[in-house]
Amino acid sequence: MRARTRRLWTFAVAAALLLAAATLAFVALRQNANLFYTPEVLAENGIPEIGKDVKVGGWVAPGSLTYPGDGSEIVFTVIDNSPATITVSFTGIAPDLFREGQGVVAIGSFDADGKFTARQLLAKHDENYQPRELKPLGAGPAASAS
């Protein structure tokens, strides 16, 4: 076998292996993509399949948080930078960081009426988050009162 033919075969095998590795990586990443729907995306594309578990994310609209019934159910509106909104109902204990104006990701499903029922809430925070217990002394309203 000549050197040129050997180089071509080496190149062809290397290209085939690279293509196979890229295809496997793409398929694996596509199957494990963990994205959430925003109100704008849902308004443009419609709601996903009824009963299918999905994630809905955005901000909790100020003034939308209500506790109807016995207080274990929470109903709130998720907004983003569009006029579209999603009303979410959740029964259970909300995370400590969950409040109006904060980011939230709700995991649940849509029913036939288009109502989103969450089975889990994930409260989002920025990179500057620090628990109350770890805030330095002298910070906050208690320090200014003394």
C-alpha positions in Angstrom: 0.0 0.0 0.0 1.4 3.4 -0.9 1.9 6.1 1.6 -0.8 8.3 0.0 -3.4 5.5 0.1 -2.5 4.8 3.7 -3.0 8.5 4.6 -6.4 8.6 2.9 -7.6 5.5 4.7 -6.3 6.9 8.0 -8.1 10.2 7.3 -11.3 8.4 6.4 -11.3 6.2 9.5 -10.5 9.3 11.7 -13.3 11.3 10.1 -15.8 8.4 10.6 -14.8 8.0 14.2 -15.2 11.8 14.8 -18.6 11.8 13.1 -19.7 8.8 15.2 -18.5 10.5 18.4 -20.2 13.8 17.5 -23.5 12.0 16.7 -23.5 10.0 20.0 -22.8 13.2 21.9 -25.6 15.1 20.1 -28.1 12.3 20.7 -27.2 12.0 24.4 -27.4 15.7 25.0 -30.6 16.1 23.2 -32.3 13.3 25.2 -31.1 14.9 28.5 -31.9 18.5 27.7 -33.6 20.0 30.7 -35.2 23.2 29.6 -38.3 25.1 30.8 -41.1 26.8 28.9 -41.6 30.5 29.4 -45.0 32.2 29.0 -43.8 33.7 25.7 -42.8 30.4 24.2 -46.1 28.8 25.3 -48.1 31.7 23.8 -46.3 31.2 20.5 -46.2 27.4 20.3 -49.3 26.5 22.4 -49.3 24.2 25.4 -47.5 20.9 25.4 -49.3 17.6 25.4 -52.0 17.3 28.1 -50.7 15.4 31.2 -47.1 15.4 30.1 -44.6 16.5 32.7 -43.0 19.9 31.8 -41.2 22.8 33.4 -42.6 26.3 33.3 -40.3 29.2 34.4 -40.3 32.9 34.8 -40.9 35.4 37.6 -43.8 35.3 40.1 -45.9 38.3 39.2 -46.1 40.9 42.0 -49.6 40.8 43.6 -50.5 37.5 42.1 -49.7 35.1 45.0 -52.9 33.8 46.7 -53.8 31.1 49.1 -57.3 29.9 48.3 -59.0 27.3 50.4 -57.3 25.9 53.5 -54.0 27.5 52.9 -52.1 24.5 51.6 -52.7 25.5 48.0 -50.8 28.3 46.4 -52.0 30.0 43.1 -49.7 32.5 41.4 -49.0 33.9 37.9 -45.7 33.3 36.1 -44.5 36.2 33.9 -41.6 37.0 31.6 -40.8 40.0 29.4 -43.9 39.4 27.3 -47.6 40.1 27.8 -48.2 36.3 28.1 -48.8 34.8 31.6 -49.3 31.3 33.0 -51.4 30.7 36.1 -49.9 28.0 38.3 -51.5 26.1 41.2 -49.3 24.2 43.7 -50.3 22.2 46.8 -47.6 21.7 49.3 -44.9 23.6 51.1 -43.2 26.2 48.9 -39.4 26.7 49.1 -38.0 29.4 51.5 -36.9 31.6 48.6 -40.3 31.5 46.9 -42.0 34.9 46.9 -43.4 37.5 44.5 -40.9 39.0 42.1 -38.5 36.1 42.4 -37.6 33.6 39.7 -39.4 30.3 39.8 -39.4 27.0 37.9 -42.6 24.9 38.4 -42.6 21.2 37.4 -46.0 19.7 36.6 -48.5 19.3 33.8 -51.3 21.1 32.0 -54.8 19.8 32.1 -57.5 20.0 29.4 -58.5 23.5 30.4 -55.0 24.8 30.0 -54.4 25.1 33.8 -50.9 24.3 35.0 -50.7 22.2 38.2 -47.3 22.0 39.7 -46.1 19.1 41.7 -42.7 20.8 42.6 -41.5 24.4 42.8 -37.9 25.4 42.4 -37.1 29.0 43.6 -34.3 30.7 41.7 -31.9 33.2 43.1 -29.0 35.3 41.8 -25.3 34.6 42.4 -25.3 37.1 45.3 -27.7 35.0 47.4 -26.7 34.6 51.0 -28.8 32.8 53.7 -30.1 35.0 56.5 -28.1 33.0 59.0 -24.8 33.8 57.2 -25.3 37.5 56.6 -22.5 39.5 58.3 -23.2 41.4 61.4 -24.1 45.1 60.8 -26.1 44.2 57.7 -29.8 44.6 57.6 -32.5 46.5 59.5 -31.7 45.1 62.9 -28.2 46.6 62.9 -29.5 50.1 62.0 -32.0 50.0 64.8 -29.4 49.9 67.5 
